Amino acid sequence: MALSPVVQAYAWGSRTALPELCGMTSPAPHPVAEHWFGAHDSGSSLCTDGRGLDARIAADPRGELGDRVLDEYDGDLPFLVKLLSAEQALSLQAHPSPEKAREGYAAEDERGVARDASERNYRDTNHKPEILVALTEFHALVGFRPVERTIALLDALDVPSLHPYRDMLAGQRDAEGLRAVFTTFVTMPHSVIADIVPELVSCAVGYLSAHGVDSRWSPVAATVTELAERYPSDPGVLAALLLNRVVLRPGEAVYLGPGQLHAYLRGVGVEVMANSDNVLRGGLTPKHVDVPELMRVLEFTPLADPTVRPETVSRGIPGEVDYPTPEPDFALSRIEIPAGADPVTWSPDGPEVLLCSAGTVHVDDGSSTETLDAGGACWVPASTKEIALSTTAGATVFRTRVGDR
């Protein structure tokens, strides 16, 4: 059952990347940021029979979700699949754990914050862990960098007005030191930040001029310069100095668990997340920022390596690799089918969404066949006995299903 995506036209998206991937007219008349494939309350995909996926599931939850998912997730599809294209930086943000989501949702209800209010942080009671797999080179800020490396960065840039914060970290080289410095940055008056940022930019440009674009800290120097141009008095410019600056090659991924601060910078990827819309923002955005609530959910333990690399599995599906995470709400794998290969078959044990990211693939569920080009997706109900994928010229398919508890 092919799915039509919910198209999200956020300002940070690209007018060309997703349209070109999907073989549509390019450039689009407006930035295209995300294509959603799922049954999210804020936008459900349409099936080829004209029904929303949410309505289809509601009409036959046991047949669509299967006994286990129906019982464990109260009749909801627990994951959402996206194609994402960023041309500009997304907001500096983090997502809550299930416990903190429930607490935050209840507290906002108690204060009388409308469910659709722009200042509301918690749209639901769920967590929002996510994984993003790069389809192009993908740049991101992900998790707090180990303190020793951040001290080395600050020494390399040598920004006089940041020396006190470098010394704060040097005096407490752990999560609490990061908490102290980050708290100072995000609670600074914007007028103070506006005084610091030009000096930071001057030193970053000086570093780039002296060391070139391929030196150790050049990507960070370039990033803070770019962010400062757009957000000259935003605490996110300073906070970016504390985060891992990641460049993913196609096929590599980042996983973001509860409380991990991050900001996607640019690139195209496949993103899978728990079915939630809970976002706590800390900067780099004109949207609602709630620093106290962000601080309540943040995880300050440094991430030495936030990347996830695909692992070969022995599930009997040729060309399949997994992207392992600890999350039960979703499990993601990628299937590479070479030109002329025999059909790839398996028996689903729950609902799945299949997304073609390259080539053309034919999806046969025993009763009908859907043809998916790049950017196309289909729904596989739990009642499906067997799926067969075939291709003439080769294809790449991302397979999302519910994980194990």
C-alpha positions in Angstrom: 0.0 0.0 0.0 1.8 3.1 -1.3 1.9 6.1 1.0 1.7 9.8 0.0 3.9 11.9 2.3 2.9 14.8 4.4 5.1 17.6 3.1 6.5 20.1 5.6 7.6 23.4 4.1 9.8 24.7 7.0 12.0 27.7 6.3 15.3 25.8 6.9 14.5 23.3 4.1 15.8 23.2 0.5 13.9 24.1 -2.6 15.9 21.6 -4.7 17.1 18.6 -2.6 13.9 16.6 -1.9 12.2 17.5 -5.2 15.2 16.3 -7.1 15.5 13.1 -5.0 11.8 12.4 -5.7 12.0 13.2 -9.4 9.8 16.3 -9.1 10.0 19.8 -10.5 13.0 21.6 -9.1 13.3 24.1 -7.7 10.1 24.0 -5.7 8.3 27.3 -5.1 9.1 27.1 -1.4 11.6 25.3 0.9 10.8 21.6 1.3 12.1 20.4 4.6 10.5 17.1 5.4 8.3 14.3 3.9 6.5 12.4 6.7 5.5 8.7 6.3 3.4 7.6 9.2 0.3 8.2 11.2 1.3 11.2 13.3 -1.5 13.3 14.9 0.0 16.4 13.2 -0.1 14.8 9.8 -0.9 11.3 8.6 0.2 9.9 5.2 -2.5 9.0 2.7 -2.8 5.4 1.4 -3.6 4.6 -2.2 -7.2 3.7 -1.2 -7.7 7.4 -0.2 -7.7 6.9 3.5 -5.3 8.3 6.0 -2.9 5.8 7.5 -4.3 6.7 10.9 -7.8 6.0 9.8 -6.8 2.7 8.2 -5.1 1.6 11.5 -8.1 2.7 13.5 -10.5 0.7 11.3 -8.6 -2.6 11.9 -5.9 -2.1 14.5 -5.2 -5.8 15.0 -4.8 -6.5 11.4 -2.7 -3.4 10.7 -0.5 -3.4 13.9 -0.6 -7.0 15.0 -1.2 -8.3 18.5 2.1 -7.3 20.1 2.2 -3.7 18.8 -1.6 -3.2 19.5 -1.2 -4.3 23.1 2.1 -2.5 23.8 1.2 0.8 22.2 -2.5 1.1 22.7 -3.4 1.0 19.1 -0.9 3.6 17.9 1.9 3.2 15.3 4.9 4.0 17.6 7.3 5.4 14.9 7.4 8.1 12.2 9.6 7.9 9.1 10.9 11.1 7.4 12.9 12.3 4.5 14.7 15.4 5.7 16.5 18.1 3.8 18.3 20.9 5.7 19.8 23.9 3.8 20.1 26.0 7.0 20.6 25.1 10.6 17.7 23.8 12.6 17.1 25.0 16.1 19.3 23.9 19.0 17.1 21.4 20.7 16.6 18.3 22.7 13.8 15.8 23.4 12.5 14.5 26.7 12.5 11.0 28.2 9.1 9.3 28.6 9.0 10.2 32.3 9.9 13.9 31.7 7.4 14.1 28.8 4.6 12.9 31.0 5.6 15.3 33.8 5.9 18.2 31.4 2.7 17.5 29.6 0.8 17.3 32.9 2.4 20.5 34.2 1.4 22.5 31.1 -2.1 21.1 31.3 -2.3 22.2 34.9 -1.2 25.7 34.0 -3.9 25.9 31.3 -1.5 26.1 28.3 -3.6 25.3 25.3 -2.6 22.1 23.4 -2.0 24.1 20.2 -0.4 27.1 21.8 2.9 28.2 20.2 4.5 28.4 23.6 3.6 24.8 24.5 6.6 22.5 24.8 4.7 19.2 25.2 2.3 18.2 22.5 2.0 14.6 23.8 3.2 12.4 26.6 5.7 10.5 24.6 9.5 10.6 24.2 11.2 11.4 20.9 14.4 9.4 20.4 15.5 9.5 16.8 18.1 8.3 14.3 19.2 10.0 11.1 21.0 8.2 8.3 22.8 10.4 5.8 21.8 10.2 2.1 24.3 13.0 1.2 27.1 14.4 3.2 25.3 15.5 6.3 26.6 18.1 8.9 25.3 18.3 12.5 26.0 19.4 16.0 25.3 16.3 18.2 25.8 16.0 22.0 28.3 17.6 24.3 31.9 17.1 23.2 34.3 15.6 25.7 35.7 18.4 27.9 39.4 17.9 27.0 38.6 18.4 23.3 36.5 21.5 24.0 39.4 23.0 26.0 41.7 22.3 23.0 39.2 24.0 20.7 38.9 27.1 22.9 42.7 27.3 23.2 43.0 27.1 19.4 40.5 29.8 18.7 41.9 31.9 21.6 38.9 34.3 22.1 39.8 36.6 25.0 36.2 37.1 26.2 35.8 33.3 26.3 38.9 32.7 28.5 36.8 32.6 31.8 34.6 29.9 30.4 37.6 27.9 29.2 38.9 28.2 32.7 35.6 27.0 34.2 35.8 23.9 32.1 39.5 23.4 33.0 38.5 23.5 36.7 35.7 21.0 36.4 36.3 18.6 33.5 33.1 16.6 33.6 29.3 16.8 33.0 28.9 19.4 35.8 31.5 21.6 34.3 29.6 21.5 31.0 26.3 22.2 32.8 27.8 25.3 34.4 29.2 26.7 31.2 26.2 25.9 29.1 23.9 27.4 31.7 26.0 30.6 31.7 25.8 30.8 27.9 22.0 30.3 27.6 21.1 32.7 30.4 23.4 35.5 29.3 21.6 38.8 28.2 21.5 39.0 24.5 23.3 42.3 24.7 26.3 40.6 26.3 26.3 37.8 23.7 26.1 40.5 20.9 29.4 41.9 22.3 31.1 38.5 22.5 30.1 37.1 19.1 32.0 39.6 16.9 35.2 38.7 18.8 34.5 35.0 18.4 33.9 35.5 14.6 37.1 37.5 14.3 39.1 34.8 16.0 37.4 32.0 14.0 38.1 33.8 10.7 41.7 34.3 11.9 42.0 30.6 12.6 40.7 29.7 9.2 43.0 32.1 7.5 46.0 30.7 9.4 45.2 27.0 9.2 43.0 26.5 6.2 39.8 24.6 5.9 41.2 21.2 6.6 42.6 21.8 10.0 41.3 20.1 13.2 39.0 22.9 14.3 38.2 24.5 10.9 34.7 23.0 10.6 33.8 24.4 14.0 35.2 27.8 13.2 33.3 27.9 9.9 30.1 26.8 11.7 30.1 29.4 14.4 30.9 32.0 11.8 27.9 30.9 9.7 25.6 30.8 12.8 26.7 34.2 14.0 25.9 35.8 10.6 22.3 34.6 11.0 21.9 34.8 14.8 24.4 37.5 16.0 23.0 37.7 19.6 21.8 34.1 20.1 23.2 31.9 22.8 23.2 29.0 20.4 26.3 30.5 18.7 28.2 30.0 21.9 26.6 26.7 22.8 27.8 25.3 19.4 31.3 25.5 20.8 30.5 22.8 23.3 29.0 20.3 20.9 30.4 17.6 18.6 30.6 18.9 15.1 29.8 15.8 13.0 30.1 15.1 9.3 28.4 12.0 8.1 29.2 10.2 4.9 26.2 8.6 3.0 25.1 5.6 5.0 26.4 6.8 8.3 24.0 7.8 11.1 23.6 9.6 14.4 21.4 8.5 17.2 19.8 11.0 19.6 18.5 9.6 22.9 16.6 11.5 25.5 18.2 14.8 26.5 20.9 14.9 23.8 21.4 18.5 22.6 21.7 18.8 18.8 21.2 20.9 15.7 21.2 19.6 12.2 23.1 22.0 9.9 22.8 20.8 6.3 22.3 17.7 4.2 19.7 15.1 3.2 18.8 12.0 5.3 16.3 9.4 6.3 15.1 10.1 9.9 13.2 7.7 12.1 11.8 8.6 15.4 9.2 7.8 18.1 5.8 9.1 17.2 6.0 12.4 19.1 6.3 16.1 18.6 7.9 17.1 21.8 10.8 19.6 21.3 12.7 21.8 23.9 14.5 24.5 22.1 17.5 26.5 23.3 18.4 28.8 20.5 19.0 29.3 16.7 15.3 29.8 16.1 12.6 32.4 16.2 10.3 29.8 17.7 9.5 29.4 21.4 12.6 28.9 23.6 12.2 27.6 27.2 15.6 27.5 28.8 14.4 26.2 32.3 12.5 23.3 30.7 15.4 22.5 28.4 17.8 22.4 31.3 15.4 20.0 33.1 15.7 17.4 30.3 19.3 17.9 29.1 21.9 15.1 29.4 25.4 16.7 30.0 27.4 13.5 30.0 29.8 13.9 27.0 29.5 11.9 23.9 32.9 10.7 22.6 31.4 9.4 19.3 27.7 10.1 18.5 27.8 8.2 15.2 26.1 4.9 14.4 27.6 2.7 11.8 25.6 0.0 9.9 26.1 -3.6 11.1 25.7 -6.7 9.0 23.0 -9.0 10.2 22.1 -12.6 9.6 18.3 -12.3 9.3 18.2 -14.1 6.0 17.7 -11.0 4.0 20.5 -10.5 1.5 22.1 -7.0 1.5 20.5 -5.9 4.8 22.4 -3.9 7.4 21.0 -2.7 10.8 21.4 0.7 12.5 21.2 -0.5 16.1 19.7 1.7 18.9 18.4 0.9 22.3 14.9 2.1 21.4 11.9 -0.3 21.4 9.7 2.1 19.4 11.6 1.6 16.1 14.2 -0.6 14.4 15.8 0.6 11.2 17.7 -1.3 8.6 18.9 -0.7 5.0 18.6 -3.2 2.1 20.8 -2.8 -0.9 19.5 -4.8 -3.9 22.0 -5.0 -6.8 20.9 -4.9 -10.4 19.6 -8.3 -11.6 19.5 -9.8 -8.1 16.9 -12.4 -7.2 13.9 -11.1 -5.3 14.5 -10.3 -1.6 11.8 -11.9 0.6 10.9 -12.0 4.3 7.8 -12.6 6.5 7.0 -9.5 8.6 6.2 -10.0 12.3 4.6 -6.5 12.7 3.9 -3.3 10.8 6.6 -1.9 8.6 7.3 1.2 6.4 9.5 0.7 3.4 11.2 3.8 1.9 13.1 3.7 -1.4 16.0 6.1 -1.4 17.6 5.2 -4.7 16.6 3.4 -7.9 13.3 1.7 -8.5 11.9 -1.2 -6.5 8.8 -3.4 -6.9 7.1 -4.4 -3.6 4.9 -7.5 -3.8 2.8 -8.5 -0.8 1.2 -11.5 -2.4 -2.0 -9.7 -3.5 -0.7 -6.6 -5.2 2.6 -4.9 -6.4 3.6 -1.4 -5.7 6.4 0.3 -7.7 8.5 2.7 -5.6 10.9 5.2 -7.1 13.4 7.2 -5.0 11.5 9.1 -2.3 8.5 6.7 -2.5 7.3 4.6 0.5 4.7 2.0 1.3 2.9 0.6 4.3 3.2 -3.1 5.2 0.4 -4.2 7.6 1.3 -6.8 10.2 -1.2 -9.2 8.6 1.1 -9.4 5.5 2.4 -13.0 5.1 5.4 -12.3 2.9 7.1 -9.3 1.2 9.2 -9.6 -1.9 11.4 -6.8 -3.3 12.7 -6.9 -6.8 14.5 -4.5 -9.1 16.0 -4.3 -12.6 18.6 -1.7 -12.2 19.3 -1.8 -8.5 17.7 -0.1 -5.5 18.2 1.0 -1.9 15.4 0.5 0.6 15.1 1.6 4.2 13.0 -0.8 6.3 11.4 0.5 9.6 9.6 -1.7 12.0 8.9 -1.8 15.7 11.8 -2.9 17.9 12.0 -5.3 20.7 11.3 -4.4 24.3 
